[in-house]
């Protein structure tokens, strides 16, 4: 029993393998997301989630209508400014 516990805690190769693998995985995803294959894969994933949402009514997969505002705060701020200027001009 103690030999097994000693072997589990003594053998730390799995920790280093997991850390290095996750770093290389993150770098690969960052590089892949702007390529054609990455855009295709993200599109396929999005279509799959939409299918699951529509098929089984999984409402937790719905996106917030204003989710783009969180991703692009500068653009949303500029649009809000322009809309307020238009409202003032129309009055």
JODAMO-V875876 format. One line per field, one symbol per residue. ss: DSSP state (A for helix, B for strand, O for the rest). phi: phi as a letter, one per 40 degrees, with the letter a starting at -180 (. if undefined). burial: 1 if it has 9 or more other ideal C-beta (glycine too) atoms within 8 Angstrom, else 0. A space follows every 50 residues. Layout:
# JODAMO-V875876
ss=???
phi=???
burial=???
This chain:
# JODAMO-V875876
ss=OAAAAAAAAAOOAAAAAAAAAAAAAAAAAAAAOOOAAAAAAAAAAAAAAA AAAAAAOOAAAOOOOOAAAAAOAAAAAAAAAAAAAAAAAAO
phi=.ccccccccccbcccccccccccccccccccccbcccccccccccccccc cccccbgcccccccdbcccccbccccccccccccccccccc
burial=00000000000000000000000000000001100001101100000011 01100000001000000000000001000000000000000
